[in-house]
Amino acid sequence: MKINFTPDSRHNIGPGWEKAWHAGRIDLAALTATDLRYGFFEYPVDLTVEGHAFLSASRPPLIDIMFSLGHSLQILHTDGKTEIDFTENTYVIHLQLVGDQVRFTSTRGVPTPPPSSSLDSYTSEVRSFIANGLEYLEAQYPALVRNAAMHELRVLAGL
């Protein structure tokens, strides 16, 4: 299982924020988690499990996918199943805990049997993805270090 992203500065700012960004009127430290989740840092993200690409260079906002994956960890541990969905389309990735394996299915179909990963591997990969995302964003945009959403992500992922 692998989750990664590719930074792309062409998509750091979502629609509606460009003028304020270029005028220097955006304080990244003060933005809400919602603003960051839906208005910034749309990078190609890949999520593959046993060779099946659930995400392949899709461009979700990085902070949103980090929150979604972080929440999936908590929900899997408490409910045994969860899903990752996307505001911009109807695609849904379903995760179900079967013993110590996380089984992955989606609204776009998967091979039979469905790809799976150990819960330990999924947990490690999600935490690594979030840690790498935080490290990259905060290095590029130091004001994010002071943003409450970044702290919330750390807590959510157990970092």
C-alpha positions, 0 to 999 in steps of 0.5 A, a space after each residue: 500500500 502506498 499514499 503519496 503526493 506531488 507538490 505543484 505550485 500551480 495549484 496552491 490557491 483555489 478559485 476565489 482566493 487568487 486576488 487576495 493571495 497575490 495582494 498578500 492579504 491572506 494570513 495562512 496562520 489564521 485560516 480555518 480548517 475548512 478554508 484550507 481543506 477546500 481552497 488551497 494546495 490541490 496536488 496530485 495524490 496517488 493511493 494504491 493498494 496491491 497494485 490497484 490505484 484508488 487515486 491516481 494523480 487526482 488533485 484533491 486539496 492536500 489538507 482535505 485528503 490528510 484530514 479524511 485519511 486521519 479521520 479514517 484511522 480513528 473510525 476504523 479503530 472504533 467502527 470497523 468501517 469507514 469511507 473516504 469521499 470527495 466534495 468535488 465528485 461522487 467517488 467514494 473509497 470504502 474501507 472495512 476492517 476484516 480481522 487485521 486487514 483493511 479491505 478496500 472497495 470503491 464506487 468505481 469497482 475493484 478486482 476480485 478479491 478486493 485489495 487489502 492491507 494490514 491495519 498496521 501498514 495502513 496506519 503507518 502509511 497514513 501517518 507518514 503521508 500526513 507527516 510528509 504533507 505537514 512537513 512540506 507545507 510548513 517548510 514552504 509556508 512557515 505561517 502554517 506552523 501557527 495554524 490550528 488546523 495543522 495542530 489538529 492534523 497532528 493530533 488526529 494522526 497521532 504525530 
